[in-house]
Amino acid sequence: MSRLKMSSKKRSKPQTAWSLDLSFLETPEFKAQIRANRKLTDCLRKKLAEAARLDVDVVGCVAVDLADIAQIGDNHRVRLKKLLNMKFPRDLEKLEGLLIEFEVDLLVHNQWHLNSLKRRLPKVLKSVRQQSRSGTKTKLR
């Protein structure tokens, strides 16, 4: 199911050719994904805090980034299965929506988290190395 849909209705107010369908936000499946992501984020946050003394913001951001990338991967697997089950030319419109979802999740959302990790993971690694060498936790910001 594509979240972006072509608007074919004539309306009195100006509108772009694409409109965003946000009805998926209320589905039980989406809410379950959010709960699972939050649970994974909390577990990652606790583990990272155990491993090294880091600023709580660094730990939280890294945990969120890792959990969101995992969720993006799960969504990608589901979309690949949908793509493999499509029949063409019948499913060309569905393919268009799927390709847009690939673009948004993989090229925008995922890239944002990768850039965030690129800034923060060196701090985590430095703290873990320091702790490993000294046997004590060192707090980094």
C-alpha positions in Angstrom: 0.0 0.0 0.0 1.5 3.3 -1.1 1.4 6.2 1.3 1.6 8.6 -1.6 -1.4 8.7 -3.9 -2.1 10.6 -7.1 -4.9 13.0 -6.5 -7.6 12.7 -9.2 -10.4 14.7 -7.5 -11.1 18.2 -8.5 -11.0 20.6 -5.6 -11.7 24.2 -5.2 -8.4 25.0 -3.4 -5.0 24.6 -5.1 -3.4 21.2 -4.5 -0.2 19.4 -5.7 -0.4 16.4 -7.9 0.5 14.2 -5.0 -1.2 14.0 -1.7 0.0 12.1 1.4 -2.3 9.4 2.7 -1.6 9.2 6.5 -4.4 6.7 7.3 -1.7 4.1 7.9 -0.8 5.9 11.1 -4.0 4.5 12.7 -3.5 0.9 11.7 -2.8 -1.8 14.3 0.2 -2.9 12.3 1.8 0.5 12.3 1.1 0.9 16.0 2.7 -2.5 16.6 5.8 -1.4 14.6 6.1 1.7 16.8 5.9 -0.3 20.0 8.5 -2.8 18.8 10.8 0.0 17.7 10.4 1.8 21.1 11.2 -1.5 22.9 14.3 -2.1 20.8 15.4 1.5 21.3 15.0 1.1 25.1 17.0 -2.2 25.1 19.8 -0.7 23.0 19.9 2.4 25.2 20.3 0.3 28.3 23.0 -1.9 26.7 25.0 1.0 25.4 24.8 2.7 28.8 26.1 -0.5 30.4 29.0 -0.8 27.9 30.4 2.8 28.3 29.7 5.9 30.2 28.4 8.3 27.6 26.4 11.5 27.6 22.7 10.4 27.7 22.0 12.3 24.5 24.7 10.3 22.6 23.4 7.0 23.9 19.8 7.9 23.1 20.6 9.1 19.6 22.7 6.1 18.8 20.0 3.8 20.1 17.3 5.5 18.1 19.5 5.4 14.9 20.2 1.7 15.3 16.6 0.8 16.0 15.2 2.9 13.1 17.7 1.4 10.7 16.6 -2.1 11.8 13.0 -1.0 11.2 13.8 0.4 7.7 15.5 -3.0 6.9 12.3 -4.9 8.0 10.2 -2.6 5.9 12.5 -3.1 2.9 12.3 -6.9 3.2 8.5 -6.6 3.1 8.6 -4.3 0.1 11.0 -6.7 -1.8 8.5 -9.5 -1.2 5.7 -7.4 -2.6 7.8 -6.5 -5.6 8.7 -10.1 -6.3 5.0 -11.0 -6.3 3.9 -8.3 -8.7 2.6 -9.1 -12.2 3.2 -6.7 -15.0 1.8 -4.7 -16.6 -1.1 -5.1 -14.2 0.8 -3.8 -11.1 2.7 -0.9 -12.7 0.9 1.6 -10.5 1.7 -0.4 -7.4 5.3 -0.6 -8.5 5.4 3.2 -8.8 4.3 3.6 -5.2 6.7 1.0 -4.0 9.6 2.7 -5.7 8.7 6.0 -4.0 8.6 4.2 -0.7 12.1 2.8 -1.5 13.3 6.2 -2.2 11.9 7.8 0.9 13.0 5.1 3.3 16.3 4.1 1.9 17.6 7.3 0.3 16.2 9.8 2.8 15.3 8.3 6.1 18.1 5.7 6.2 20.6 8.2 5.1 19.6 10.6 7.8 20.3 7.9 10.5 23.6 6.9 8.8 24.8 10.5 8.9 23.8 10.7 12.6 25.7 7.5 13.4 28.7 8.8 11.5 28.9 11.7 14.0 28.2 9.7 17.2 29.7 6.2 16.8 33.3 7.4 17.1 32.4 8.8 20.5 30.9 5.4 21.6 33.9 3.5 20.2 36.4 5.8 22.0 34.6 5.4 25.3 34.4 1.6 24.9 38.2 1.4 24.0 39.1 3.6 27.0 37.0 1.4 29.3 38.5 -1.7 27.8 42.0 -0.5 28.4 41.5 1.0 31.9 38.9 -1.3 33.2 36.8 1.7 34.3 34.0 3.7 32.7 35.0 7.1 31.3 32.3 9.6 30.6 32.4 11.3 27.2 30.2 14.0 25.8 
